[in-house]
Amino acid sequence: MNFFPEKLEKIEPSGIRELFSKAKGKANVISLGIGAPDINTPDGLKEALKDAVFNNFNNYDLTPGNKEFREAITRNYKEDYGVDYSSEEGVIVGCGGVQIIYVALQTYLTPGDEVLLQAPCFLTYPRQVVLAGGKIVWMPSTEDFSIDIEKTKESITDKTKFIFLNFPSNPTGAVMTREELKAIVDLAVDNDIFILSDEVYEYYTYDDNKHVHIASIDDAYEKTITVNSFSKTFAIPGWRMGFGVTTPDILRPILRYHTYIIANATTPMQIALANFMHTKEAKEFKKYVKNEFQTRRNTIVDGFNSIDGVKCKRPKGSFYCYANVEETKYSDGKDFSERAFEDADVVVVPGTEFGPNQDNYIRASFGSVSVPQIEEVVDRFKNIL
Ligand SMILES: Cc1ncc(COP(=O)(O)O)c(C=O)c1O
């Protein structure tokens, strides 16, 4: 008997998750597959969680999130970007950034609505758009992995409901400038399109590149849902702690939906983060991780570019590099990834996971490998090539 529901046949399984489980069963594997930091969660945050549990913060809490936690989140945006969100009506806490994107799309999309996604993008977006009954419209990227604004203009119709922005980007590490982003914001505002800005890598920008909080650009605030997460910021992807900030008008219907999916996000985690996120240790941790990732980025980019046929731009942010392998002996990024796994015990992800026309690319995460491991990967690639 086939019980597999038809509505899920259009949703491909996650190639990255499959690689993740394959790699777990093999010895000597170095994985540049999954997008998670290998750095230990700060001790102060672990202590704060223990305290929250032992102080009996184990009950249900409010649907939008714990009050003190929401206040701590809005304080961040005021201090970092000068944007005032209402802690009472403008914050939603969920089980990871992914769940916030899910509830936003499920709330606002009606069948046939169009969603503009950059190719390449985080693989969850297209799957979630389809799950919510929407239609994906791909926005091409320029040479430097920015959104091609002129081509995007031509894709807007009266059905366009959302435009997704994700800078710093997964998978390319691109960061667009404020001026470039303003042109996209204007396009969205003029055409009455919601902006979903996924800013989970906001703290990881390198050299002179600065993160731009989209809602801080002119009229963007009124149309933007910002998604964020503590998975990467404090190295706690397993805690499943994400949130959104937006206007009360945009949030109200989302919260109605949210109530019936999760009721509220895990209480002790929220208390722990509320008590930890503005401490000196938290600030130092963010600085330490950023420096560590910048060193890894330099090692991996220089290493990859020293391999014949591999070309890799220096990512301005996030912890991925997106390398072109077109000129290697392998036929494409998929073939490269398969050979890397079978012959070199290295996991990288083929570009095809991230959208159309990505056949020539592989994504390598340097979030969970040390500098010596990166050097070892470069040696292994040189050997198989
Ligand atoms: C761009 C982007 N958004 C969201 C997420 C997921 O974050 P969370 O763990 O909070 O669900 C990821 C994880 O890799 C990501 O790369």
The ligand as an SDF file (V2000), in Angstrom:
LIG
                    3D

 16 16  0  0  0  0  0  0  0  0999 V2000
   19.5920   31.1360    5.7330 C   0  0  0  0  0  0  0  0  0  0  0  0
   19.1400   30.2730    6.8540 C   0  0  0  0  0  0  0  0  0  0  0  0
   17.9910   30.5550    7.4720 N   0  0  0  0  0  0  0  0  0  0  0  0
   17.5390   29.7970    8.4960 C   0  0  0  0  0  0  0  0  0  0  0  0
   18.2480   28.6960    8.9190 C   0  0  0  0  0  0  0  0  0  0  0  0
   17.7130   27.8270   10.0070 C   0  0  0  0  0  0  0  0  0  0  0  0
   17.8410   28.3560   11.2240 O   0  0  0  0  0  0  0  0  0  0  0  0
   17.1800   27.6170   12.4830 P   0  0  0  0  0  0  0  0  0  0  0  0
   18.1480   26.6320   13.0030 O   0  0  0  0  0  0  0  0  0  0  0  0
   16.9580   28.7580   13.4120 O   0  0  0  0  0  0  0  0  0  0  0  0
   15.8950   27.0060   12.0490 O   0  0  0  0  0  0  0  0  0  0  0  0
   19.4370   28.3500    8.2840 C   0  0  0  0  0  0  0  0  0  0  0  0
   20.1680   27.1410    8.7040 C   0  0  0  0  0  0  0  0  0  0  0  0
   21.0550   26.6500    8.0950 O   0  0  0  0  0  0  0  0  0  0  0  0
   19.8970   29.1640    7.2340 C   0  0  0  0  0  0  0  0  0  0  0  0
   21.0290   28.8770    6.6050 O   0  0  0  0  0  0  0  0  0  0  0  0
  1  2  1  0
  2  3  1  0
  2 15  2  0
  3  4  2  0
  4  5  1  0
  5  6  1  0
  5 12  2  0
  6  7  1  0
  7  8  1  0
  8  9  2  0
  8 10  1  0
  8 11  1  0
 12 13  1  0
 12 15  1  0
 13 14  2  0
 15 16  1  0
M  END
$$$$
